[in-house]
Amino acid sequence: MADLLVPLYGLRDVLVPHCHEIRRPMASEGTLLQEWVSRSFGEGWASEILPGLSRTPPTVMLAVESGAMSPAGFCAWDCTALGFLGPVGVLESSRGDGIGGALVLSVLHEMARQGYGYAVIGGVGPVRFFQKVCGAVEIQGSTPGIYGKRLRW
């Protein structure tokens, strides 16, 4: 899977789906969020967001259902490598509602505010999603990227 590049100038506005809120987790929610990510998306992603949860402010955004206060999705950045967006996960029951796009755009706008000109999305599966949401383009020669040398067991 190739890496994608996203220019952070000229991003479109974030449209948050009805009945959801996009926000950073509070420190007291870090362990709960990591456990939820592990159960919902696997231990690899739960490990990957740990650096983001350890920062103040965190480099993780949540989509939270209003009222129920339960997460529907998350998006992290600057976790595996500086300037990298990901991982991103949305519960299957919430996919197609615009939550993933709102999370990704929220993070990209925050990265632009932090001074980044571009974001890299590493080892992308849903290429069309990122092309549609933020105009991502494939980085030629980026396979296997930074994930090619990770531990395997």
TAJO-V211371 format. One record per backbone hydrogen bond with DSSP energy under -0.5 kcal/mol. NH is the residue of the N-H (numbers start at 1). CO is the residue of the C=O. If there is no record, write none. Layout:
((NH CO) (NH CO))
This chain:
((4 121) (5 137) (6 119) (8 117) (11 8) (16 14) (20 17) (21 64) (23 21) (23 62) (25 60) (29 26) (30 27) (33 29) (34 30) (35 31) (36 32) (37 33) (38 34) (39 35) (40 36) (41 37) (42 37) (42 38) (46 42) (47 43) (48 44) (49 45) (50 47) (53 49) (54 50) (55 52) (59 52) (61 75) (62 23) (63 73) (64 21) (64 62) (65 70) (66 19) (68 66) (69 65) (72 63) (73 63) (74 89) (75 61) (76 87) (77 59) (78 84) (84 81) (85 120) (86 76) (89 74) (91 72) (94 91) (95 91) (95 92) (97 94) (102 98) (103 99) (104 100) (105 101) (106 102) (107 103) (108 104) (109 105) (110 106) (111 107) (112 108) (113 109) (114 110) (115 112) (116 111) (119 6) (120 83) (121 4) (122 85) (122 120) (124 2) (127 125) (130 126) (131 127) (132 128) (133 129) (134 130) (135 131) (136 130) (137 5) (139 3) (140 138) (142 139) (147 144) (148 145) (149 146) (150 147))
